Amino acid sequence: MKKIIKYVILDILKNRIVIGYALLLLAMSLSVFNLETDTSKGMLSLLNVILIIVPLVSIIFSTIYIYNSTEFIELLVSQPLRRKHIWLSVVTGLSLSLSLAFIAGCALPILLYDGSATGLMISFMGVLLTLIFVAIAALAAVYTRDKAKGIGLSILLWLFFTLLYDGLVMFLLFQFMDYPVEKGLVAVSMLNPVDLSRIMILLKLDISALMGVTSAVFKSFFGQSWGMILSISVMFLWIAIPLAFSVKKFKTKNL
């Protein structure tokens, strides 16, 4: 496994798209912090970058890389190697490479300008979102043989989690606004890793008022230590569950 992971990491880190992704994040991070004297405002400006661009690049690049590595994966399958180890090695290499690109381009500037718990939380959420959307990309790629359909499915999943899900939640909230549904929104937010990351970051930035009337409910739940532990555990489940299903499918897939 180590040799496959090392090969995938070296192959991806030489990719111009990944290098450009890291440089773009670095340029945006430095620009934001140099334009804002208040680091909290700078991190708030980076919020959309972390919640939109990081998942987009992670899911699209991972899907395309897996399809482009089909011949390499088939070669590995023909060797006396367990399919489970092959698939986990490829996904691990992807995850580590894109995480390193995010850390170099975004997390390090954040920690240099603000090494507080808030900076650590934002950096940690960025890495977790990278891992989550790589796992989702692996699931989409292994279940769809056609490359165009796989990439299209990945784009739809990204749109759903970053844009459509919030619209659906807002629609339901307005439909049932006469009922006490605020506590139910806590459970609903767990079903979307992007929303979960946004809530935790906003609470760390101490600007929970941006979340409207539900801010008190979110603050009382996510502000507690047990609520934070539960939320992070749910984020790890968002990595483990898609990855487990993709491994199960790859073990029986006819290449």
Buried (B, 14 or more C-beta within 10 A) or exposed (E): BEEBBEBBBEBBBEBEBBBEBBEBBBEBBBEBBEEBEEBBBBBBBBBEBBBBBBBBBBBBBBBBBBBEBEEBBEEBBEEEEEBEEBBBBBBBBBBBBBBBBBBBBBBBBBBEBBEEEBBBBBBBBBBBBBBBBBBBBBBBBBBBEEBEEBBBBBBEBBEBBBEEBBEEBEEBBEEEEEEEBBEBBBEBBBEBBBBBBBBBBBBBBEBBEEBEEBBEBBBEBBBEEEBBEBBBEBBEBBBEEBBEBBBEBBEEBEE
